[in-house]
């Protein structure tokens, strides 16, 4: 009876240690993931990393999920600025070593907004006459 009780404590202790190691590893991965978004996001980042936590067997909290706010809105009446911004947004979304599903969705949305801005810029360029090669012959 005493021997089985000791073995159960050893197993429980080993299970806690393994669980703690998994939590510590997950915490590191989550923090690196969110830091990659922030490092690549520049001015498109609207908020720092916010984490969801799980308490470990040691009583400490470990990050198991996270998110960073990013501005996905186009720049009003400025397709060139929108193109540049969406390139940054896409880079920030894809910056982590393993982008999540929401990261890929943000990157896809940024690509669509960038394509729309490119079309708008092209349309504007066709509406504005090019006067760089016009010679004034009235003189």
KOLDOVEX-242106 format. One record per residue (C-alpha): z, x, y; residue number from 1; residue in three letters. Coordinates in Angstrom, 1 decimal. Last residue first. Example, Ala and Ser with C-alpha at 12.3 -4.5 7.8 and 13.67 -1.06 7.14 Angstrom:
REM KOLDOVEX-242106
site w:7.1	u:13.7	v:-1.1	num:2	residu:Ser;
site w:7.8	u:12.3	v:-4.5	num:1	residu:Ala;
***
This chain:
REM KOLDOVEX-242106
site w:-78.6	u:4.5	v:80.7	num:139	residu:Unk;
site w:-79.1	u:1.4	v:78.6	num:138	residu:Unk;
site w:-79.7	u:3.3	v:75.4	num:137	residu:Unk;
site w:-76.1	u:3.2	v:74.2	num:136	residu:Unk;
site w:-76.1	u:4.9	v:70.8	num:135	residu:Unk;
site w:-74.4	u:3.2	v:67.9	num:134	residu:Unk;
site w:-73.3	u:5.5	v:65.0	num:133	residu:Unk;
site w:-69.5	u:5.0	v:65.2	num:132	residu:Unk;
site w:-69.9	u:1.3	v:66.1	num:131	residu:Unk;
site w:-69.1	u:-0.1	v:62.7	num:130	residu:Unk;
site w:-68.8	u:-3.8	v:63.1	num:129	residu:Unk;
site w:-65.5	u:-5.4	v:62.0	num:128	residu:Unk;
site w:-66.0	u:-8.3	v:59.6	num:127	residu:Unk;
site w:-66.9	u:-6.0	v:56.6	num:126	residu:Unk;
site w:-63.8	u:-3.8	v:57.2	num:125	residu:Unk;
site w:-61.7	u:-6.9	v:57.2	num:124	residu:Unk;
site w:-63.1	u:-8.1	v:53.9	num:123	residu:Unk;
site w:-62.4	u:-4.6	v:52.4	num:122	residu:Unk;
site w:-58.8	u:-4.6	v:53.7	num:121	residu:Unk;
site w:-58.3	u:-8.1	v:52.2	num:120	residu:Unk;
site w:-59.7	u:-7.0	v:48.9	num:119	residu:Unk;
site w:-57.4	u:-4.0	v:48.9	num:118	residu:Unk;
site w:-54.4	u:-6.2	v:49.8	num:117	residu:Unk;
site w:-55.1	u:-8.5	v:46.9	num:116	residu:Unk;
site w:-55.4	u:-5.5	v:44.6	num:115	residu:Unk;
site w:-52.1	u:-4.1	v:45.9	num:114	residu:Unk;
site w:-50.4	u:-7.5	v:45.4	num:113	residu:Unk;
site w:-51.7	u:-7.6	v:41.8	num:112	residu:Unk;
site w:-50.5	u:-4.0	v:41.2	num:111	residu:Unk;
site w:-47.1	u:-4.8	v:42.6	num:110	residu:Unk;
site w:-46.8	u:-7.8	v:40.3	num:109	residu:Unk;
site w:-47.7	u:-5.7	v:37.3	num:108	residu:Unk;
site w:-45.1	u:-3.0	v:38.3	num:107	residu:Unk;
site w:-42.5	u:-5.7	v:38.7	num:106	residu:Unk;
site w:-43.3	u:-7.2	v:35.3	num:105	residu:Unk;
site w:-43.1	u:-3.7	v:33.7	num:104	residu:Unk;
site w:-39.7	u:-3.1	v:35.2	num:103	residu:Unk;
site w:-38.6	u:-6.6	v:34.0	num:102	residu:Unk;
site w:-39.6	u:-5.6	v:30.4	num:101	residu:Unk;
site w:-37.8	u:-2.3	v:30.7	num:100	residu:Unk;
site w:-39.3	u:1.0	v:31.6	num:99	residu:Unk;
site w:-38.4	u:3.9	v:29.2	num:98	residu:Unk;
site w:-38.5	u:7.2	v:31.0	num:97	residu:Unk;
site w:-37.5	u:5.5	v:34.2	num:96	residu:Unk;
site w:-40.1	u:5.7	v:37.1	num:95	residu:Unk;
site w:-42.2	u:2.7	v:36.2	num:94	residu:Unk;
site w:-40.7	u:0.3	v:38.6	num:93	residu:Unk;
site w:-40.3	u:3.0	v:41.3	num:92	residu:Unk;
site w:-44.0	u:4.0	v:40.9	num:91	residu:Unk;
site w:-45.1	u:0.4	v:41.1	num:90	residu:Unk;
site w:-43.0	u:-0.2	v:44.3	num:89	residu:Unk;
site w:-44.3	u:3.0	v:45.9	num:88	residu:Unk;
site w:-48.0	u:2.0	v:45.2	num:87	residu:Unk;
site w:-47.1	u:-1.5	v:46.4	num:86	residu:Unk;
site w:-45.9	u:0.0	v:49.8	num:85	residu:Unk;
site w:-49.1	u:2.0	v:50.3	num:84	residu:Unk;
site w:-51.3	u:-1.0	v:49.6	num:83	residu:Unk;
site w:-49.2	u:-3.2	v:51.8	num:82	residu:Unk;
site w:-49.5	u:-0.7	v:54.6	num:81	residu:Unk;
site w:-53.3	u:-0.7	v:54.3	num:80	residu:Unk;
site w:-53.3	u:-4.6	v:54.1	num:79	residu:Unk;
site w:-51.5	u:-5.0	v:57.4	num:78	residu:Unk;
site w:-51.2	u:-8.6	v:58.6	num:77	residu:Unk;
site w:-47.7	u:-8.9	v:57.2	num:76	residu:Unk;
site w:-46.6	u:-6.1	v:54.9	num:75	residu:Unk;
site w:-46.5	u:-7.6	v:51.3	num:74	residu:Unk;
site w:-43.2	u:-8.5	v:49.8	num:73	residu:Unk;
site w:-41.9	u:-6.8	v:46.6	num:72	residu:Unk;
site w:-38.8	u:-5.3	v:48.1	num:71	residu:Unk;
site w:-36.7	u:-3.7	v:45.4	num:70	residu:Unk;
site w:-33.1	u:-4.3	v:44.4	num:69	residu:Unk;
site w:-31.8	u:-2.1	v:41.6	num:68	residu:Unk;
site w:-30.5	u:-3.4	v:38.3	num:67	residu:Unk;
site w:-28.1	u:-2.5	v:35.6	num:66	residu:Unk;
site w:-27.0	u:-2.9	v:32.0	num:65	residu:Unk;
site w:-24.4	u:-1.4	v:29.6	num:64	residu:Unk;
site w:-22.3	u:0.5	v:32.2	num:63	residu:Unk;
site w:-19.0	u:1.6	v:30.6	num:62	residu:Unk;
site w:-15.6	u:0.4	v:31.7	num:61	residu:Unk;
site w:-12.5	u:2.3	v:30.5	num:60	residu:Unk;
site w:-9.8	u:0.9	v:28.2	num:59	residu:Unk;
site w:-10.2	u:3.6	v:25.5	num:58	residu:Unk;
site w:-11.7	u:1.0	v:23.1	num:57	residu:Unk;
site w:-14.5	u:0.5	v:25.6	num:56	residu:Unk;
site w:-14.8	u:-2.2	v:28.3	num:55	residu:Unk;
site w:-18.3	u:-3.4	v:28.9	num:54	residu:Unk;
site w:-20.0	u:-3.2	v:32.2	num:53	residu:Unk;
site w:-22.8	u:-4.8	v:34.2	num:52	residu:Unk;
site w:-24.2	u:-2.5	v:36.8	num:51	residu:Unk;
site w:-25.5	u:-2.8	v:40.4	num:50	residu:Unk;
site w:-27.7	u:0.1	v:41.5	num:49	residu:Unk;
site w:-28.3	u:0.4	v:45.3	num:48	residu:Unk;
site w:-29.9	u:-2.3	v:47.3	num:47	residu:Unk;
site w:-33.2	u:-3.0	v:49.1	num:46	residu:Unk;
site w:-35.3	u:-0.2	v:47.6	num:45	residu:Unk;
site w:-38.8	u:-0.3	v:49.1	num:44	residu:Unk;
site w:-37.9	u:2.5	v:51.6	num:43	residu:Unk;
site w:-37.9	u:5.2	v:48.9	num:42	residu:Unk;
site w:-38.5	u:3.8	v:45.4	num:41	residu:Unk;
site w:-38.9	u:6.9	v:43.3	num:40	residu:Unk;
site w:-35.3	u:8.2	v:43.5	num:39	residu:Unk;
site w:-33.9	u:4.7	v:43.4	num:38	residu:Unk;
site w:-35.8	u:3.7	v:40.3	num:37	residu:Unk;
site w:-34.9	u:6.9	v:38.6	num:36	residu:Unk;
site w:-31.2	u:6.5	v:39.4	num:35	residu:Unk;
site w:-31.3	u:3.1	v:37.7	num:34	residu:Unk;
site w:-32.6	u:4.6	v:34.5	num:33	residu:Unk;
site w:-30.2	u:7.6	v:34.7	num:32	residu:Unk;
site w:-27.3	u:5.2	v:35.1	num:31	residu:Unk;
site w:-28.4	u:3.1	v:32.1	num:30	residu:Unk;
site w:-29.0	u:6.1	v:29.8	num:29	residu:Unk;
site w:-25.6	u:7.6	v:30.7	num:28	residu:Unk;
site w:-23.7	u:4.4	v:30.1	num:27	residu:Unk;
site w:-25.6	u:3.8	v:26.8	num:26	residu:Unk;
site w:-24.5	u:7.2	v:25.6	num:25	residu:Unk;
site w:-20.9	u:6.6	v:26.6	num:24	residu:Unk;
site w:-21.0	u:3.2	v:24.9	num:23	residu:Unk;
site w:-22.4	u:4.6	v:21.7	num:22	residu:Unk;
site w:-19.8	u:7.3	v:21.7	num:21	residu:Unk;
site w:-17.1	u:4.7	v:22.2	num:20	residu:Unk;
site w:-18.4	u:2.7	v:19.3	num:19	residu:Unk;
site w:-18.4	u:5.7	v:17.0	num:18	residu:Unk;
site w:-14.9	u:6.6	v:18.1	num:17	residu:Unk;
site w:-13.6	u:3.1	v:17.6	num:16	residu:Unk;
site w:-15.2	u:2.9	v:14.1	num:15	residu:Unk;
site w:-13.5	u:6.2	v:13.3	num:14	residu:Unk;
site w:-10.2	u:4.9	v:14.4	num:13	residu:Unk;
site w:-10.6	u:1.7	v:12.5	num:12	residu:Unk;
site w:-11.6	u:3.7	v:9.4	num:11	residu:Unk;
site w:-8.6	u:6.0	v:9.8	num:10	residu:Unk;
site w:-6.3	u:3.1	v:10.4	num:9	residu:Unk;
site w:-7.7	u:1.3	v:7.3	num:8	residu:Unk;
site w:-7.1	u:4.5	v:5.3	num:7	residu:Unk;
site w:-3.6	u:4.7	v:6.4	num:6	residu:Unk;
site w:-2.9	u:1.1	v:5.4	num:5	residu:Unk;
site w:-4.6	u:1.7	v:2.0	num:4	residu:Unk;
site w:-2.2	u:4.7	v:1.4	num:3	residu:Unk;
site w:0.9	u:2.8	v:2.4	num:2	residu:Unk;
site w:0.0	u:0.0	v:0.0	num:1	residu:Unk;
***
